[in-house]
């Protein structure tokens, strides 16, 4: 089953205790130039692929209910665009008070975001609980493979596990980031190369850890907890507690390694 939103539509979708499996498409496929609010009640499950949010559209998830997205299709969409798509994802905002959980297992696994980001791409987690598990060759919890990645994690509790040859918790594999964290965040990233919050290599931009309790654990041959391998990333923190643990042969804690 697929819920398709035509181009140029502003709408609200109310879901309560649904279990929907896509076939050849995501469960919800949003058209261009749309503004869609997904209001949740009860426990809801999407499988195969989740929600496609193209670059010109906005998705806002609200309500007291829970949503679990299980991506069991190779290079499929969690929330955003597919990891093999070359078009940027759009504006994704989670404002629910329940739990948003995304599980992705594929070659290139991205839970929230997509392959490419630009100045119109934004991800904001503004409340509730966010749980992410991604496994594959290249894995990203929240963010993009490349481009200009804008991420805000605010007033939420986020738990992210990212495991792959190249693994990112929050951020991008390559490009410019603007990441703001004002929340309790736990990240565990493992692989040959890994980064907890930031850019895997040649990164630019800024990372602001404003408040909350942030814990990052990295297990990799080479990697960094918060920052970038090479590049130029400005990192500032005023959080109550920031804990970074890294282990490997060529790793760094906080900064540009």
N, C-alpha and C positions, 0 to 999 in steps of 0.2 A: 504494500500500500504506500502511496505517496500523496502528500498534501502539497499541491502546487499553488503558489501565489503568483498571479499574473503581474506583469510589469506595471509600475506606477500606482500601486495599491497601498493604502493605509488601513490596517485591520488589526483585530484582536482575536487570537485563537485561545479558547478555553479548553483545557484538558484535565480530566480527572480519572485516575486509575486506569490508564490505557497501556497496552502492550502492543507496539506496532513494529513490524519488520518491513524494511524496504526490500525491493527486489533488484531493479536495475538503477534505482535512484535513491537519494537520501529520503528519509521519512518526511522531512519538510524541505521543499525546494523553493526558495524565495526568488522572485524575479528582480529585474533591475528597477532602481528608483522607488523602492518600497520602504515602508516603515511598519514593522510587524512587532506586536507585543504578544508574547506567549505566557499566558496566565496558568499556573499549575496548582492543582489540588491532588492530594493523595500521592500514591506512588506510580510513577510513569516510567516506561522503558522503551527506548528506541534501539533497534539493532540493524545490522548491515551497514548503514551509514546514518548520520544524525541530521544536521541542519545546514543547508547551504546558504551562505550569506555573501552575495556578490558585492563588489567594491562600492557600488552606488547605493546600497541599501543598509538599513539599520535593523537589528534585532535586539529587543529588550525582553529578558525573561524575568517574570515577577511571580508572586504568589507564595503560599505557605507549603506547597507540595514539593515533592522530590522528583528529579529527573536523572535517570541513568542512561547514558549513551554508550552502546557497545559497538565498536567498529571492528567487524570481522571480515571486511573486504579489503584486499590489498590496495594500499595508497588511498583509502577511502576518507570521507569527510567525517570529522567529529562534529565540531561547530565552527563554520567558516567556509574554507574552500579546500579542495583536495590537495594532497601533497604532490600530485603530478600535474596540477593545473598551473598555468603561467599567468593567470589573472589574479590581482590582489583580492584579499577578502575585505569585507566592509566593516561596519561599526557594530561591535558585539558587547552588550551590557548585561551583566547578571545582577538583578536587584531582588532576587527571591530570598526568603528567610528559611527555606529548607536546605536540602543538599543537592548540589549539582555534581554528578560523578560521570567522568568520561574514561572509558577503557579502550585503548587502541592497540592492536597487534597487527603490524604489517611491515613491509620493507621500509617505507618512510611513514612513520607514525606521528601525527600531530593531533593533539587533543582539541585545543582551542586556538584557532588561527588558520594558517595555511602556508603554502610554499612561498608566496610573495606578499609583501606588505608595501604600502606607500603612504603618502601624507593623509589619505582618507581612511586608512585602516586604523582602528582603535579597538582595544580590548579593555573592558573595565569590569572588575569583580567588586561589587560595592556592598555586599552583605552576605549573610548565610554561610554555608560551608561549601568548599570546592575540593573535590577529591579527584586526582588524576593518576592513572597508571598507563604508561606507554612503553611498549617493547618492540624492538625491530632493529634495522640496520642504522637508520638515522631517526632519532626520536626527539620530540619537543613537547613539553607539557603545555606551555602557553607561549605563543609567539609565531615566528616564521623561519623559513630557511634563509631568506635574504630580503633586503629592502630596508625601508624605514619603519621600525617597529615601535609602536606606542602602546604601553601597557600600564594600567593603573590597578593596583590591588589594594582595596581600601575597606576597612571595617568588616573583614571577613576572616575566616580561618581556612587556609589553603594547605593541603597536603599533596605533594607531587612526587611520584616515583618515575624516573626516566632511565631506561636501560637500553643501550645500543652501542654499536661501534662508535658512533658520534652521538652524544646525548646532551640535551639542554633541559634545564628545569623551566626557567622563565627567561625569554630573550630570543636570540637569533643565532643561526649558524654563522652568518656573514652579513655585515652591514652596519647601519646606524640604529641605536636604540635610545628611547626615552622611557625609562622604567621608574615608576614611583610606587613604593610599598609603604602602606600605613596599616599593617595588619599582622596577625600571627601567621607565619609561613614556615612550613617544614618541607625541605627538599632533599631528596636522595637521588643522586645521579651517578651512574656507573657505565664504564665503557672503555674503549681504547683512548678516546678523547672525550672530556666532559667539562661542562660549565654549569654551575648552579643558577646564578642570576647574572646575565650579561650576554656576551658574544663569544662564540667558540674561538674565532681567530680574526685578526685585523679589524677589531671593533672600534666604533666611534660613538660619541654621544654621552649620555649621562645616566647614572643610577642614583636614586635618592631613597634611602631607607629612613623614613621619617619617624615611625613609631612602631610599637609592637615587639613581639619576640620572634626573631628570625633564626632558624637553624638550617645550615647547609652542610651536607655530607657528600664528599666526592671520593669515588674509588675509580682510578683510571691510570693509564700509563702516563698521559699528559693531560693537564687541565687546570682549572681555576675555580675557586669557590664563588667569589663575587668579582666581576670585572671581565677581562678579556686576555686571551693569549695573543700577544702583540697588540698593536693598535693604540688608541688614545681614548680612554673612557674616564670621565670625571665621576668619582664616587664620593658621596656624602652620606653620613649617617648620624641621626640623633635618636635612634631607637633605644628602648629600654635595655634590650639585650640582643647582641648579634653573636651567634656561635657558628664558627666555620671549622670543619674538619676535612682535611684533604690527605689522601695517601696515594702514592704512585712514584714513578721514577723522575718525572719532570712536571712538578705541580706547584701552584701558588695559591695563597689564601685569599687575600683581598688586594686588588690592584690590577696592573697590567703585567702579565708574566712574560 
